[in-house]
């Protein structure tokens, strides 16, 4: 297959390891991955905060950039983010329609019908759960809110993780509870967000996992900050990073967390 990659803003700006791993994984599976250069934001941030009019040109750019899928130039669009996949699939056409741009709404819906979150593409389109990955670490999985409730990925990520060679997959208590990030929610409701994040961190640490994984680097970013500040020693890795890891090319953490012994030593000084 010829697959167009929508890398997402946060990955492009801060966490390129997710789209890089997605590309490496799909190419290892025998598919061609292309990166449409005109891509930018999907408009989710503006839409979620009620700025529909301001979101419209952002949505138009996204639809125009990925419209070649409608002419058969690509077979599918993959997004290593449940949040952005959800925006493309469930927000863009709605916003265009409410702003009176019926043509854009129609085109957005058409592009959305070819857009898949990574685990959806692997399981539903490519028919895979075993992808030849090797990840010899204790891991726990957090199903992010948008991937679970908007995109509806269900147990697809878990089915993929269970098939990874060497993995020690540990169940996360209250896994479906929000991590507290929620984009601008974390800014507008900081105390509530912090309490929700702490509850999630406590559950993650309680599993004894060395690695926390999810399908969205936005949530992983928020949790990684809390895990690191508290000296838990827990790393984070996008689902794509785990699935792209092999014996020949093992996973290496992009940023090492602070070791708890180092934290205690600093406190004593």
C-alpha positions in Angstrom: 0.0 0.0 0.0 0.9 3.6 -0.5 0.1 5.4 2.8 0.2 9.2 3.5 1.5 10.1 7.0 -0.2 12.9 8.9 2.5 13.5 11.6 0.5 16.0 13.8 1.7 19.3 15.2 2.9 18.0 18.6 4.9 15.2 17.0 6.4 17.5 14.3 7.4 20.1 16.9 8.3 18.1 20.0 8.1 14.3 19.5 9.2 13.3 16.1 10.0 9.8 17.3 6.3 8.9 16.9 6.0 9.6 13.1 9.5 8.3 12.5 8.6 5.0 14.3 5.3 4.9 12.3 7.2 5.2 9.1 9.8 2.6 10.1 7.1 0.1 11.1 5.0 0.5 7.9 8.1 0.3 5.7 9.2 -2.8 7.5 5.8 -4.3 6.7 6.4 -3.6 3.0 4.4 -0.4 2.5 5.4 2.9 1.0 5.0 5.9 3.3 4.8 9.5 1.9 4.8 12.7 3.8 2.6 15.4 2.2 4.6 18.6 2.7 1.7 21.0 2.9 0.4 19.5 6.2 0.0 21.6 9.3 -2.5 21.6 12.2 -5.8 19.7 11.9 -7.7 22.5 13.7 -8.5 20.6 16.8 -7.1 23.3 19.2 -9.3 26.0 17.7 -12.4 23.8 17.5 -12.1 22.5 21.1 -12.0 26.1 22.4 -14.9 27.2 20.2 -13.1 29.2 17.6 -14.9 27.7 14.6 -14.3 30.6 12.2 -10.6 30.6 12.9 -10.4 26.9 12.5 -11.9 27.0 9.0 -8.7 27.9 7.0 -6.7 25.4 9.1 -9.2 22.7 8.2 -9.2 23.8 4.5 -5.4 23.4 4.4 -5.6 19.9 5.9 -8.3 18.8 3.5 -6.5 20.2 0.5 -3.2 18.6 1.6 -4.7 15.2 1.9 -7.2 15.4 -0.9 -5.0 13.3 -3.3 -6.2 10.2 -1.4 -9.6 10.8 -3.2 -7.9 10.5 -6.6 -6.2 7.3 -5.6 -2.7 8.8 -5.2 -2.6 7.1 -1.8 -4.5 4.1 -0.4 -4.9 5.5 3.1 -3.9 8.2 5.6 -2.4 7.2 8.9 -2.3 9.3 12.1 -0.2 8.2 15.1 -2.6 10.1 17.3 -6.2 9.2 18.4 -6.8 12.8 19.2 -5.9 14.2 15.8 -7.5 11.3 14.0 -10.7 12.0 15.9 -10.5 15.7 14.9 -10.1 14.8 11.3 -12.9 12.3 11.3 -15.5 14.0 13.6 -14.8 17.7 13.7 -13.6 19.0 10.4 -16.8 18.3 8.3 -19.0 19.5 11.2 -17.2 22.8 11.5 -17.1 23.4 7.8 -20.9 22.7 7.6 -21.7 25.0 10.5 -19.6 27.8 8.9 -21.6 27.4 5.7 -18.9 25.9 3.5 -20.8 22.9 2.2 -18.1 21.9 -0.4 -15.4 21.9 2.2 -17.7 19.8 4.5 -18.2 17.3 1.8 -14.5 17.1 0.9 -13.5 16.8 4.6 -15.9 13.9 5.1 -14.5 12.2 2.1 -10.9 12.6 3.3 -11.9 11.5 6.7 -13.3 8.2 5.3 -9.7 7.3 4.3 -8.1 8.4 7.6 -7.0 5.9 10.2 -5.4 6.0 13.6 -2.3 3.8 13.6 -3.8 0.8 15.4 -6.9 0.9 13.2 -4.8 0.9 10.1 -2.8 -2.1 11.3 -5.7 -4.2 12.5 -8.6 -3.2 10.3 -6.9 -2.3 7.0 -3.8 -4.4 7.0 -5.3 -7.3 9.0 -2.4 -7.5 11.4 -1.8 -7.9 15.1 1.7 -9.4 15.0 4.1 -7.0 13.4 7.4 -8.5 14.2 8.2 -6.3 17.2 10.5 -7.0 20.1 10.2 -5.1 23.3 11.7 -6.8 26.4 10.3 -4.5 29.0 7.4 -4.3 31.6 4.8 -2.1 29.9 1.4 -0.6 30.9 -1.0 1.0 28.4 -3.1 4.1 28.9 -6.1 4.3 26.4 -6.4 8.0 25.8 -9.8 9.6 25.9 -10.1 10.6 22.2 -8.7 7.3 20.9 -11.2 5.4 23.1 -14.3 7.6 23.0 -14.1 9.5 19.7 -12.2 7.2 17.4 -13.3 4.0 19.1 -10.0 2.0 18.8 -11.3 -0.4 21.4 -8.8 -3.2 22.2 -6.8 -2.9 19.0 -3.7 -1.3 20.7 -3.8 -4.1 23.4 -4.1 -6.8 20.7 -1.0 -5.4 19.0 0.9 -5.1 22.3 0.0 -8.6 23.4 1.6 -10.0 20.2 5.0 -8.2 20.8 7.8 -10.6 21.5 9.4 -10.3 25.0 6.9 -7.7 26.4 5.6 -7.9 29.9 2.2 -6.2 29.5 0.7 -5.2 32.8 -2.9 -4.1 33.3 -3.4 -0.5 34.3 -6.0 0.0 37.1 -8.8 2.4 36.1 -7.2 2.5 32.7 -10.1 4.3 31.0 -10.0 7.3 33.4 -8.7 10.5 31.9 -5.1 11.4 32.6 -6.1 15.1 33.2 -4.4 16.7 30.2 -7.3 17.4 27.8 -5.4 20.2 25.9 -6.6 23.5 27.2 -8.5 21.8 30.0 -5.2 21.4 31.8 -4.7 25.2 31.6 -8.2 26.3 32.5 -8.8 23.8 35.2 -5.2 23.3 36.5 -6.0 22.0 40.0 -8.5 19.4 38.8 -6.2 18.4 36.0 -3.3 18.0 38.4 -5.4 15.8 40.7 -6.4 13.6 37.7 -2.8 13.3 36.5 -1.6 12.3 40.0 -4.2 9.6 40.2 -3.1 8.2 36.8 0.6 8.4 37.9 -0.1 6.5 41.1 -1.8 3.7 39.1 1.1 3.6 36.5 3.7 3.4 39.3 1.7 0.7 41.0 1.9 -1.6 38.1 5.7 -1.7 38.4 6.0 -1.1 34.7 9.2 0.5 33.3 7.4 2.0 30.3 4.0 3.7 29.9 2.6 3.7 26.4 -0.3 5.3 24.7 -1.4 6.4 21.2 -1.1 10.1 21.8 2.0 12.0 22.7 -0.1 14.9 24.1 -1.2 12.7 27.0 2.2 11.1 27.2 3.8 14.5 27.4 1.7 15.5 30.4 2.2 12.2 32.2 6.0 12.1 31.4 6.4 15.4 33.1 4.7 14.2 36.3 6.5 10.9 36.2 9.8 12.6 35.8 9.3 15.3 38.3 8.4 12.7 40.9 11.5 10.6 40.2 9.5 7.4 39.4 12.0 6.1 36.8 9.1 5.3 34.4 9.7 6.1 30.7 7.1 6.8 28.1 6.9 5.5 24.6 4.3 5.9 21.9 2.6 2.7 20.7 4.4 3.2 17.3 7.8 3.1 19.1 7.1 -0.2 20.7 5.8 -1.7 17.5 8.7 -0.4 15.5 11.3 -1.9 17.9 13.1 -5.1 16.8 16.1 -7.1 18.0 18.2 -5.5 15.3 16.9 -2.0 16.2 15.8 -1.9 19.8 14.0 0.9 21.4 16.0 3.6 23.1 14.3 6.2 25.3 14.3 9.7 23.8 14.7 11.3 27.2 15.8 9.5 30.3 13.6 10.1 33.3 15.2 11.4 36.5 16.4 8.5 38.7 14.7 8.5 42.1 18.1 8.1 43.9 19.4 11.2 42.2 16.3 13.1 43.3 16.8 12.0 46.9 20.4 12.9 46.7 19.6 16.4 45.5 17.0 16.9 48.3 19.6 15.9 50.9 22.1 18.5 49.5 
